[in-house]
Amino acid sequence: MTESRWLDAQERRAWLALLSVTTLLPAALDAHLTQLNKLSLFDYNVLAMLSEAEGRMLPMKELASRTSASLSRLSHVVTKLQARGWIDRRPSPDDARVTTAHLTDAGWETIVDLAPEHVGRVRQLVFDALGAEDVARLADIGEKVVGRLQPESWIFRDPSREGLLGPAHDGEVAP
């Protein structure tokens, strides 16, 4: 049996901080979005990923990858968002065997309306506590960890690599 390599004090401190952030931050953002529009953080992320995609559409498999969801979970959420009139499902124009999710005009309006509030909350909870060097280090660290977890992650194909464009695509960086 191999001997465990335990965390030293600094590693333990970093791990507990990361674990707390990955637990507390999504819960806080989820609660805020639910309060604003009865929309979960996951629902918002689905709409946001579609708002940033060319033609406001993505194959369901790619949308699942971008939202870190199983196809089953994504399908359930897309069905719910379809009922609200925010997403349509259609066969891919390139391959009828592939189903694509399309952001409707109503879905676009929803994400455009919610994005400023959501970005404000992200800024308040995360970025207002950090300096420019902290933000650069956070991006580097996050990408290193994602590279270990999912080396083929879509974030490494993101042309901006400095953040995600908001729904207006006006050059502002937004989550």
QUIBEL-V966775 format. One record per run of one state. SS is the DSSP state (@ for helix, = for strand, . for the rest). FROM is the first residue (numbers start at 0). TO is the last residue. If there is no record, write none. Layout:
BEGIN
ss-><SS	SS>
from-><FROM	FROM>
to-><TO	TO>
END
This chain:
BEGIN
ss-><.	@	.	@	.	@	=	@	.	@	.	=	.	=	.	@	.	@	.	@	.	@	.	=	.	=	.>
from-><0	8	37	40	52	53	56	59	66	70	83	86	91	98	103	104	125	126	129	131	149	153	156	164	165	172	173>
to-><7	36	39	51	52	55	58	65	69	82	85	90	97	102	103	124	125	128	130	148	152	155	163	164	171	172	174>
END
